[in-house]
């Protein structure tokens, strides 16, 4: 049996780490191609100023327009090449980071990832989500390696709006259950092998950390302060969930998320918020122990994650809408095929209705 585990080459997390950006960058080169939305760049301007003061590194700012499209990636790759940059740094949320990964891949240079929010487990991964110019999903792209460095400054995460951290908790919540389902089914993980004991332990640790520290971390983020609990949740959202999902595999929770996106009313909700409801749906589908479902519902409730359809904008619940979601969740290539039993749209629809009711009961 072939087992595969992938991860970034280095993960660093700490309060005030962006004070040392200059030294981190120097490990990869003296000319760094920098990709960030202007708002995110402004948030870290004081740290960039330190780099300018030291004058050891040249930062070349990519003309990033905010969307991770193939055109944008090609344009920025060309800018990085012309300027003979030695490494690519991406700063911000998912789109800037994904764009940086893709540019690094095309120009074959090291990639440094600087997440300013902890809303998903994407920073550590070896893939990117591409969109069209008008913001529609285009394709997934995966690269031959994960980022060379993922550098997280916990204070920057603590300063970001709390809804991002909570959404990250929702994304991380599914990791253990999807890993467990893949293991039962002997399904492949993202790099195309079976999971390792290491990856499964990481996925379990991710869940245990959320249970222990999510509420305390949310409070810390509300106060814009860094505490041990916040540090633990930042690690769970970015590192544990990132390694857990890639190296243990995805299953129903993420497919239900994908299905939910066919309904326009869910578009205002973050990825992790929909994944959180998808996790409850997966547990219902598996007929997980009531105590486990209740534990998950309680966690969601305690941090304000969605537990029923109304919480993700679906107020007017009809058979037709749920059918559409269920069919999309079971589309070709969806990871729901990794569940250890046959899943049809009818099975998904039934689980959605029940998950919705259980969530309402918990209110
Ligand atoms: Zn996710």
Boltz pocket constraint, residues with backbone or C-beta under 6 A from the ligand:
constraints:
  - pocket:
      binder: B
      contacts: [[A, 120], [A, 121], [A, 171], [A, 254], [A, 271], [A, 275]]
      max_distance: 6.0
